[in-house]
Amino acid sequence: MLTKLLGELLVKKSLATQQEVNEALKDSSDNGDMLGKILVSQGIIKENDLLKVLAEQFNLPFHLHLKELHISTDAVKAVPAKFVQHYGFMPINLEGQILTVAVYNPMDVWLAENIKINLGFQVARVITSRHEVESAIHKYYGAVAGTVDKIMEGKASAGIKLTKDESVEDIEKNVDEASVIKLVNQVITEAIKMRATDIHIEIYVNKVVLRYRIDGVLREMKMPQDAYYIEPAIVSRVKIMCHLDVVEHRIPQDGRAKVRLLDGQEVDLRVSILQGYFGENVVIRILPSQVLLDLDTIGFLPQDLETINKLLTKPHGIILITGPTGSGKTTTLYTCLSRLNRKEVKIVSIEDPVEYAIEGITQIQVNPKVGLTFANALRSVLRHDPDIMMVGEIRDSETADLAIRSSLTGHLVFSTLHTNDSATGIARLMDMGIQPYLLASSVEVIIAQRLVRLLCPQCLGKGCEACSETGFKGRRPIYEIMKIDDDMRNLIIEHKSAQEIKAKAREKGMRTLMENGMHLVEQGLTTKEEILRVVELE
């Protein structure tokens, strides 16, 4: 009766023809799918149009967006995550014993009965799309809440009560391993889905905090209170993935793992585990196994790209990239090396750690525990007949001296420094004890870099579902390129200050980080506040 009525309503509203409804009804009787689902899957009607008709048919309110409604905290707390995720509805409001829920399938006649039996509430329904329901569940419950609920329920049914006074080993024995594996997988999968570069799992006095670094900014995610009791088991699972010592809880540990997602995508994970006051904390860096390293699309302006391409043709010298941690220095270095990577040249890199594996480049990971430092590795590399070398970071005077002398003996050397701008890079190397005449003879260019968030193209900064209400989506580098010509070399030899060197570079046309950033603001790609967030006022 309802199916026929739905078809009649769709024809009456000119959303489908009688023939289309009849053919869909035949398909429905053959495979058991509902009429509306068939018509939507065939592209005959849109999901929202179907839901509006269903709302009229069942005399229920329809809401295109759930954010139009005030979602009560009491309603969310009253319904367990596992129940919500299993039945596919979102609690909206709780008044007395009446629970208002958003559903995408009003045909589910058992939902209200199951809520009444299990939770004791009478049910009032509103209709919205499946996407809206799932997005709200994710926002108010988090991606892993149902799994945590299941773990805790399993322990309770077995008569086991986890307490925060329990030893780590006992907790690990009491927690279902399969469920913890699922939980960790959900955390990683959700992070990748949200374009996160890092996952932070932190334990405090009575709770676990889960944060994702997205577009360079940490964002806290929903984590159930009960996750506190199984956090040691979560850490153990991460250790097992990385082949680390599960029983060692006192000293820091670092490791790597490779995971394959359901869509077949492979992702490398770099893991750091650190003992905090309340327990072990985990940071997982997400590194795509295959990364597109294309200098033409990295974000340089055409004239700057031409400058860099010319610098890459030099047979020897040092190319330095400066900036704080997380400013994209390593990615820019890899991109430059990929441009130079060909059969005629030998490229060797010394890194800590190796982030992306690139075929055609001999990559060495430093290991200070066995004496393989940047300096020691660099000495060995020089005997390995390289044409081009990359030193992941110049941290001390010995490495700096070796890198400079390598460039003076006919090698093209790439490296990074942690300085705020390009001119300060010269001062930092001098502070390390490098003689000005050696710097002037070897350094070809210093590029300072930052990453700034771009305005979300869908909402242009207002905040929407696509950007998780932040107003930003994606990042782009801003930079200043300081070429070292004869005039600049004279200033370096004369031991001039960073301010004087920078002033001369600007006279010669160098655009600063701030100027490049404001150019993006003028183009409407980001905001002035975002530029000021990552660049110091000049």
N, C-alpha and C positions, 0 to 999 in steps of 0.2 A: 504493500500500500504506500509506504513512504517512498520507495524507489519510483513508483509510478507518479506520485505527486511531485517529486523532485523533477522528473522529466517534464511534466506538464508546466511547472513553473519556469524551467529553463527555456522551453519553447515559447511560452507566453511572453517572456521578457526578451525574446529574440536573441538569446545567448547561444542557442543551438537550434538546428532544424529538427523536425520530427524524424526525418530519415537518420540523422546522426544519432539521435537518442535511441531509435530502434536498433541500430547497428551496435551501439554501446551496450544496450540491454542484452543483446544476443551474446556479446563478448562476456558480459557479466555472468550470465548463466553458464557459460562454458568454463571460465577460469575462476569464478568466485569473487573477482574483484568488484568493488562498489562502482556504481554508475558514475558518480562524480570523479572518482580517481581515474577512471578510464578516459573520460572526456578531457581531463586536465593533461594526462599523459600523452594524449593524441594531439594536444595543442588546440583543441576546439574551443575550450573556454579557459579563462585565467583562474588561478587558484582563489584570488581575492573575490572574483565575481561569484564563484561557487560558494564560498563561505558566506557571502552576503545573502544568497538565496537560502542556504541552509539555516542561517540565523532567522530569516523570515519564516521558514518552514517550521522551525522548532520554537518560534516566538522567543528568541534569545537576543541579547545585545551583541552587536558586532563591533570590534575595535581593530582598526588596521594596525595601530602601533600600541603596544602595551605601556610605553612610556607616557601615554596620555592618561593612564590611571595611576593612582597612588597605591603602591604595593606596600601593604602593611608588614612591618617587622614581626608582629605577633603571628600573622598568618604563616610567614616563612618558618618561624621557630616551631610552629605547631605541627608541621608536616615534615617527617624525615626525608632526607635527600634520596635515599634508595627507593622510597615509595613514589616520590615525584618523578624520578628518572625512569622507573619501571612502567608507570602508567601513562607518562607523557602529559602532564598538566602542570600549571603554575598557580600556586596559591596567591590570591590577590588581597582578600580582606577576611577578617574574622570578627563577627559580631555575635556575642553569646555563643550559641552552638551552631551558627550558620557560617559555613566556610564558602566564600566565593572563589571559584577557580576559573582560570582561562584554559580552554580546550581547543584543539584543532579538529577533533573528530566527535561531533555531537551524536554520532551513531553508536558510540560506546555506551551501551545501556548499563554495563556492569560497574562503571567507574563510581557513580554515586553510592551504589550499594557497598562496594569495597571500602570506600572512605568511611562510610557509616559503621561498618563492621569493625574495621581496624583502628579507626581514630575517634569514632563516636560523634562525628559531625554530620549535620544535614548539609546538603550541597546546593549552591546556586551557581549557574554556569554563565560564562560569557565566551564568545567565539572569537578566535584570532587565528593567524596562520601557524603552521608547524614551526616555521623559522622563528617567529616571535616567541613562541613557547620555549623553544630550545635555547634561544639567546637569553631569555629571562632566567631560566634555570641555571645557565652558566654564570650569569652575573650575580645572582643572589645566593647560589649554593656552591659554585665553583665546579671545576671539571672532575675533581676526585672525591667529592663529598660522599657520593653513593658507595664507592669502593671502601672508604674508611668506615662508613656505617656498617657495611657488610662484614668487615673484619671484626669490628667491635661486637656486632651481634653474634657472630660465630663464637667468639670467646665467651660471651655471656651464656649462650646456650650450652656450652661445654662446662659451665660452672667456673670459668676462669675470670677473675677480675684483675685487670691490669692497673697497677698503681705507679705513681711517679717515684715511689721508694724502692720499687723492684729493680733488681740488678739488670744490666744490659743483656747479659747472657740469657737470663730467664725470659725476658721480654722477647728476644729473638726466637727462643724455642716455642713460645706460646702463640706466635703470630703465624698465620697461614702463609706459607711461602708463595704460593701461586697468586694470592690476592695482593701481596706486596709487590710482586713482579708487575702485575697489572697496574697497580698504583703508580709505580715509578715510570712505567711506559706511558701512562696517561699524562703525567707531568711533563715528560719530554715531548710527546706528540703535540700537546696543547701549546707548549712553548714554540715549537717549530711553526705551528699553524698561525701563531700570533706574531711571527717574524722576530722572535726574541734572539738575542745573541748570547745571553747568559741566563742561567737559572741559579737563584740563590735559595738554599734551604737553611734556615736559621732557627736555632732553638733557644728559647728564653725561659724564664722562671716557671711558667705554666702554659706555654703555648709554642706552636711551631709557626713560623712566618715563611711564606712562599712568595718570592718576588722574581719577576722577569725583567731583564733589561731590554727595552724595546726602543729603537731609535736613540740609543745612548742614555735613556732615562729609566731608572728602576720604577717598576709599577707593581704594587702589592696585589696579589691574587687571593681569592677566597680559599681559606684552608680551615677545615673543621677543627674545633677545639680538641676532639678526641685524637687527632693526629699526633698530639704531644706524646701519647703513650706508646706509639709505634715508630716514633722518629728513629730510634736506634736500629730498628729493622730496616727502615728505608735507607739509612746510611750503609748498613751491611750489604744491602742489595746493590747499591752503587759501587761499593768496593769489589764485590764479586764480578760485576760487569767489567771492571778495570784490572782484574787480577791483582788486587791489593791485599794487604794483610787484614783479615777480618777481625782478628782478636786484638790488634794494636789500636788503642784508643788514646794514647798519650802524645804521640808526635805527629806532625803534619805528614800527609801522604799525597802524592801526585800520580795520576795515571791517565790512560787513554782508553777509549772504547769506540767501536763502530757499530751502529745500529741500522737496521733496515726497516723502514716504515711500511705500512700496509700498501701504499701506492708504489712500492719498489724503490723509492728514493733512499740512498745511503747517506748517512750523516756521521761525521766524526765528532766525538765528544772528548774534550780535554777537562779532566776533573781535578779539583783541588779540595782536600779535606783537611780542616783545621780544627784543633781542639779549642773550644771556647770555655767560658766559665761554667755554663750549664750543660755542655755536651758538645758533640762534634757538629760542625757546620760544613755544608757542602756548596761549592760553586762549580757549575758545569758550563763550560764554554762550548757553544754549538758551532761547528765548523763544517760547512758543506763539503762533501767529498770532491765534487766537481764545481769549480768556481770559474765564472767567465771573467778573464782578465784581459780587458780590451782598453787600451790607452785612449782610444777615440771616444769612448763612452763614459769614462770615469768622471767627467765633469769639468775639464779644463776648457777655457775659452779658446777659440781657434788660434789667436795669435800666441797664446801661451803654449798651446799644444805644439805649434811650430817650433817655438823656442826649445821645448823639451826634446822633441825629435832631433833637433840639431845637436843638443848636448849628448844624446845617446850615441851619436856617431863618433864621438871623441875616442881616440885610442887609449888614453890613460887619463888619470885624474880622479878626484873624489867627488861624488854626488851625494850630498847629505840631505836628509829629510828630518825636520824637527817638529816637535809637538808633544803634548802630554799623552799619557796612556789612553788608548781608545780614540785617537784622532785619525786613524786610518793610514798611519805611516807604513805599516807592513804591507797592506794591500797595494799601496802605490808602488812600493819597492818591487813586489811580485809582478805587478803589471809592467813595470819597466823591464824587468828581467825576461818576461815572456816575450816582449817585443824583440829583445836581443837574442833569444834562444833559437839557435840554428846549428846545423851540423858542423859548420866551419869554426865554431868557437867553443872553448871549454869554460863552463860556468860552474863555480863552486860557491855554495852558501854555508855560512856558519850561523846557526839560529838557536834561540832558547825561548820556546821550543819551536820545532818545525810545525808550522800551522797548515800549509797546503803542500801536498806532494805534487811536484811538477816534473814530468818526464823530460829528460834531456839536461837536467840540472843536478849535480851532485850535492846533496843536502846533508849537512852534518849537524847533529844536535849536541850542544855542549853538555858536559856532565862534570861539574866541579867536584863531585864526590870521588871521582877517579882521576882528577887532575886535568880533565879536558875542559879548560877555560877558553874564552874567546881568544886570548893571546896565544895560548899553546896550540890551539887548533889552527890559528892563522899562520903560525910558523910552519906547521906541517903542510898546509894548503899551498904555501909558496913553493914547496918542493913537488907539488902535484901538477905542475905545468898549466896553471890556469890562465885564461885571457881576461876573464871578468870574475870579480869576487863580490859577494855580499856579506858584510859583517852585520848581523842582526842589530847590534847596539854597541856603541862606543861607551863603555862604562868607566874605564880607567885610563891612566896615562900610558900604560904599556900597550894596550890595544890601540889607542889613538896613534902612538908613535909607529907601531907596526903597519897600521892601515895607511898612514901617510907615506911611509917609506916604500910600501908596496906600490902605491900610485906613482911614485917617482921613478920606479924601476920598470915602468911600462905596463902597468895593469890599470884597468878601469874598476874602481872600487865604489860600491854603494854601501851606505850605512845610515843609522839614525842616531839622533840625540834627543834628550828630554830638555828642550828649552822652549820658551814662550814664543819667540819669533826667530827670524832668520839671522839677524845681526848678532843676537845673543849667542848663537852657535859658535861664532868666532871667539867671543870672550870665554865661553866654556872650554874650548880647546886650549886657549892660552892658559887658563887656570889649571889645566891638567899638565902644564909644563911644556907644551909644544911651542917651539920657537916660531916667531912671526914669519920669518923668511921661508920656513918649511910650509906653513899654512898658505902663504901667498903663492907658493910654487905648485901646490897640489890641489887645492879646493877649486872646483870649477863652478859649482852652484850650490846654494843652500835654499831648500824649499820648506817653508813653514806651512803647516796644515792643521785644519780643524774640520770636524763634521758638524753640520747644522741640520736641524730637522726642517723638512719641507711641509708647507701647508697641505692638508688633505685635499686632493683635487675634487672630491665629491661635495665637501661642505665648505671649503676655503677657510678653514680655521674655526668654524662655529662649533664643531664637535658632532659626530654622527656615529652610527654603528660601525661603519667601515674603518674608522680610526679609533674605535673604543672610546668615543667622546673626548679625545684629547685635542682634536683639531689639527694634528700632525700625522703624516704618514710618509715614511721614507726619509733618507738623508742624502746630503750632497756635500762634497768637500769645498771649503774655501781655502785660499792659499796665498802666499806671497813668494815670488820667485826672485831671489837675489843672485844675479850673475856676477861672477868675480872677474872683472876686466882689469886692465892695467891701472886705472885710477884707483879702483878698489884695492888692488894689491899694494899700491903705495901706502894707502891708509893703514892696511894691516901691518906692513913692515914698520911703519911709524908708531905702531902700538896705539892707534886711535881708539876711542871708546866705541861701544856698541851704538850709542846714540848718533855719533858722528858718521859711523859707517852706514847706518840706516838712512840718515839724512842724504848722504851722497847717492845711495841706491834710489831713493825717491826722486832726486834730481834727474837721474838717468831713466826714469819712467816706471820704476817698480811700484805696483799697486799693493797696498798693505792688506793684511787680513781683513781689517775693518772696511776698507774701500771695496774689496771684493764681496764682502758680506752685504754691504749696503746696495751693491749692484743687484744682488738677488732680491733684496727688499723692493727695489724699484721695479723689478720684473713681476712682482706679486707672488714670488715663490716661497717667501718666508716672512718673518716679522722682525722688526728692529729689536724687540725684546729677546728673541732667540739668538740674534747675532751678539748682543751684549752678554748673553748667558755664557757664550763660549769664547769670546774675545775680550781681553782687557781693554779698557778705554785708553786710547793713545793720547 
